[in-house]
Amino acid sequence: MEADNSDSIAVVEETAEDTLPGRAMRVAAALRAKGGDQFAKPGSIIEVKFVKGESLSLTASRLLALMILTAGGDAWEDKPHRMRKADIRRGHKGNERITDMLQELHRTLFAVDDRSWRGKKATTLFSLISRSREETEEEGEAGWIEWEFTTDARKLIQASETYAVLNRQAVLGFRSNYALKLYELGALRLHRRQATWKGDMTALRAALGIPPDVYGDFAQLRRKVLEKAKAEIDQLAHFRVEWREIRQGRTVTELEFRFEPKDAPELIATVDELERHSSGRKPRRDGTVETVRDAAGALTTPGATVAKAKPGELTFPTGTIRFGSEELATIARREGGGWDIDLIAAGFRQQMGDRLEKVRGAKLIKAWTGFCEGWVTRRGRA
């Protein structure tokens, strides 16, 4: 008699499925293999709630983002991850103490909705990292740090099918923690059918980590949090943010944020801004520094250094992008929502006009990627 192996086969299949990472980790692995400043942060980690009265500081939030970047597609695995201390401050001139940031990550509690062993609604509290190790023999930025994510954090990371593609320079460039959190929420929702986030005041505070005892008056919250966050996001992110205030009588009860991808010229201006020194960023944002448009249509300041084109640097073809333009074609297939990639390319050429001849390399990739994303947002999927 032939043995019935259906139960054992089911167990094997279930075990195999449990050990596979979700889409977020697959994208993270692909971006790390590609190199560059873009990385994927799992949606489950972006949307995790702070325990009431707790939130991460800006410096600790930046460090967490860099940890996710460094771990890449391996963040869900039960193993230590390592990063040079110099990489934590690369690109900005803060005086953060890494020890303080690590201790803050250890003691901050997060919450997720869950089920108890009885199947009842429950809340699970956990930390994101279980242990860390910082080399202390060398002074300054020399040496390494090592850390491990907790079991609960790794489960969330592994299971996440949603993700946000973030830019390292943008993450390091934000000066408001609330702006950084809203940037992550926007990047997470940008490619959905409705690129919005809606919530009441309690949900907003939980999402952005706003303590319950500050900005009790909405006018204050609008001025100190929302307007400042919008100004930074519009300057540094690959999208813009707007919000609508929903009222009952004179009281604002809910907010709805809308995230819109920038067009290609705006994206080029954003890339230029991220490459500039951060010291003049606020005056440029406030319009107190004289600006002009360069040959590509991007905003620049008088006397700014313009990089010369490098031999062999990527340019946009005049014909089809299906042959000989593999990188551009791959981006269009991945971000273009199933539309004909040459149709998208024709729209890109029309929008850029004569400026397209001056845009190449990393700026071209950024502008093209943003245009493909915006194409889907405006027209939906094919």
N, C-alpha and C positions, 0 to 999 in steps of 0.2 A: 504494500500500500504506500502511495506517495504521500510524504509529509506535507501538511499545510503550512507554508511559510509566510502566509499573508500578514500575520501579526508582527513577525520579525522584520519583514520588509517595511511595514508601516513605521516601525520604530526607527529603522535606519533612515527612512526618508524624513521623518520628523526631526531626527537628530541632525541630519545634514542641513535641513532648512534652518534650524536654530543656530547653526554655526556660520551662516552666510550673512554678510553685511547688507544693509539696505542701500537705496540709491544714493543717499548722502555720502556714504563712505566710498562708493564707487567713483562718484564725481570728484571727491577729495583726492583720491589716489591719482586720477587722471590729471588734475590740475597740478599736483606736486610733481608728477613725472614731467609735465610740460615746463615747469619752472616759472619764474616771474612773480608778480606781486598778488595775483589773484588766488584765493583759496575758498574752500567751501566750509561753512559752519552749519552743522545739522539744525534743522528747524526745531527739533525737540529740545535742544539746549537753548536756542534763542527764546523759545516760548515758555521755558521753565519759570515758575513764579518765585519771587523772593518771599521768604517768611516775613510776616508783617513786622514793620519796624526795622528791617534789615535791607541793605543793598550793597553792591560793590562800588568802590570808588572808581574814578576814571582810570587811574593807573592799574588797579587790579583787573578791571574789565579789559584793558588793553592786553595785559599779560595773559589772561585767559584766552583771548582771541589768538595771540601768538602761539600759545600752547596747542590750540586746535590746528593752526596752520602747520606747525612743526610736526605734529603727530600724523597729519594727513589722513590717508586711508587706513592707517593702523590704529587710530584713536580708540577703536572699540575693542582692541585686543588686550589681553591681560599681560601687560609687559611695561617696563619703564620706558619713558621717553626723555630725550636729552636736548638741551639747547644751550648755545653759547650765551653768556651773560651780555656780551657786546651786542648781540642781535636784539636784545630786549629794548635797547635804547637807540638802535640804528635809525637814523632819519630824524631824530629830534633831540633836544638838549635839556631834557628834564633832569631833576635831581632825585629821582625816585630811588628808594632803597629796596632792593629786590627782596631782602628778608621780610620787610614789612608787607610787601605785596603777597608773598607766599603765605605768611601767617594769616592775612585777611582771607585768602581763598580757603584756607583750612577751616576757619571758624564761621564762615558765612553759610547759613542753612538755606536750602532751596526746597520747594514743595511741588509735588505733582499729584493730580487726582488719580486714585487707584482703587483697588478692591481688596477687602480684607480676606482672610482665609475662609470666612463664612459667606463670601460673595456680596458683602455689604459695601456701600460707598465708603471710601476711606481716603486719607491724605498721607502720603509718604514723605517724610523729611529726610534729607540726605545732604552730604557735602559733595563737591565735585572732585576733589583730589584726596586720596587716602594718605599719601606720604610724599615727602619731597626731600631733596638733599641739595645743599648749596655748597660749592667749594669756597673755602674761606682763606686758604693759604696766600692767595695772590690778591693784591689791592685793585681797586677800581673795577673796570669792566672785564678783567681777565677771569678765566675759569668758566665753569659750566654749572647749570642746574639740572637736576633730574627729578622726575615726578611720576606718579602713577594715578590714573583716574580710578575713582571708586567703582565698585561693582554696579551700583545703581546708575551711575553716570554712563558707564560703558554699555549697559543694557539700552538706555535711551539713545545713545549714539548709534549703536548697532542697528536698532529697529527703525531709525528715522528714514523715511522716504522723501521728506522735503528738506530743502537746504537753501541757504543764501550764499551767493557768490560775492565775497567781500574783497576789498582792495587793501593791502597792507598799509600803503602810504596814507590812505584815507583814515583807516583805523588809528594810526599814530597821529594824524593831523587834527582830530577832533579835540576841542578844549572843553566840551560839555559832555558829561557822562550821559545826560538825557539825550543829547544829539546822537551819540554813539548807539544807544539802545534803539532809538527811532530809526536810525540808519539800518540797523540789522533787521528790524521788523519790516521796513520798506523793501529791502533787498530780498527778503523771504517771500513777500507777496507780489513782487513786481510782475511775475510771469503767470499769475493766476487769471482766470477769466474776469474776475473783478479784483483789481489791484487796490484793495481797501482794507482798513482795519477800523472796527467800530467797537466802542465800549463805553461804559459809564465811568464816573470819576474813580470808583474803587478799582475797576479793571485797568484804567489808565495808570494809576499809581503803582499797581502791581507790575504792569508791563514795563514801565520805565524805572522802577525802583525809587519812586518819590516818597520820602518818609511821610507818615500820616500827619505829623505836627508842623509841616511847613507848607507855605503857599495855600493857606486855607481859603483865601479869597481868590475866585477864579481870575479876576483881572490881574492879580499878581502872578498866578500860574501861567497865564497867557504871555505876560511880559517876560518873566524870568526863565520860563522853560520852553514854551512852544515857539515863540518868535525867535529866540536864540537858536533853538535846535533847527528850525527851518532855514535860517540864514546860513548855518554851517553846512547843512545837507545840500542846499541848493548850490553851494560853492564847491564842495568836495566830492559829492556822490555822483554816480552815473544816472541819477534820476532826480526829479523835483518832488516836493511834498506840499500838499495843500490840506486844509482841514475845514470841516463844516461843524458849527456849533448847534446842537439840538437842544431846544429849551422847553421847559414847562413854566409858562409865565415868563418871569424875568430871570429864572434860574437855569443855568446850563447844566443839563443832566447827562448828556452824552456827547461824544465827539466821534466824527468819522473822518479818518485820514485817507487821502487819495494819493497814490504814488504814480508818477508819470515819467517814462523814460525820456531822457534828453535827446534832442536831435543831434546829428553828426557834428555840426560846428560847435554846439554847446559842449559836447563830449571832448572835443579837441581842446577847448578852453579849460575844461576841468583837468585834463592830463597836464596841460601847461602849468596850471595852478599847483598841482601836487608836486611838480618838479621844482617849484620855486621855494625859496627859504620861507619858513613859517612866520618869521618876525614881521613881515609886511602883510600878512594874510588878512588880519582884521581891517586895516585901512583900505585894502583892496576890496574887501567885502562891503565896507561902508561907503565906498565911492569917494574916499578922501585922497586917493592916489590917482594921478592922471593915467589913463589907459588909452591905448590905440589898438587897432586891429591889424594883425600881421597879414601876410599874403594868403594864408589859409583861412582867414576870417576869425582866428582865435584872438581873444583879448590878451594883450601883453603890455608891459610897462616900458616906457622909453629907456633905452640903454640896456634892456635885457638881452642876454646872450641867446642867440638862436642857433640851435645845432644844425650843422650842415649835413646834407644827405650823404649816407655812406654807400660805397660801391656795392651793388647787389642787394640793396635794401628793398624790401617788399613794396611794390606799387600796385595800384588797382588796374586791372587789364581793361582794354577797350572792347574786347569781345566777350565770349562766354567765360564764365568762371569754372566751368565743369572740367576743363582740361588745363593743366599747367598752373592752376591756382588752388592747390589742394587745401591749404590752410584756410583760405577764404571760403571755399566750398564747404568745408567741414563745419565752420562756424554757422553758415547759412542753414545747413541741414539740421544742426543741433538746436539753433535758436529761432529758426524761421517758421516754426509751426506747420510744416508740411507744404508750404507754398513753393512754387517753382523758384529755384534759387536765382535763375537769370532774370526773372521778373523782379525779385527783390533788388538785384544788382542794378537794374534799369532805374528803379526808384531812387537808389542811392546816388547814382550819377546825376540824376535830375536835381536832387536836393543839394548836392555839393557844388555842381556847376564847375566853373573854372578853378575853384579852390582845390579840387580833387588832385590836380597835377602837383600840388605842393605838399600833399599829405602822404606820408609813407611810414613804413616800419611800425613801431609800437603804437603811434598815434592812429595810423590807419586801422590797425586791428581793433583798437578801442572804439573808434568811430563806427566801424563796420559792425562790430558786435552789438553796440547800442542801437544802431539802426535796425538790425534784424529783430532785436527784442521789441523795439517800438513798433515795428511792422505788425507783429502778432498782437500787441496790446491794442492797436488801433483797428485792426481788421479781424481779429479772432483767428482761430486755427482753420486751415484749409479743409 
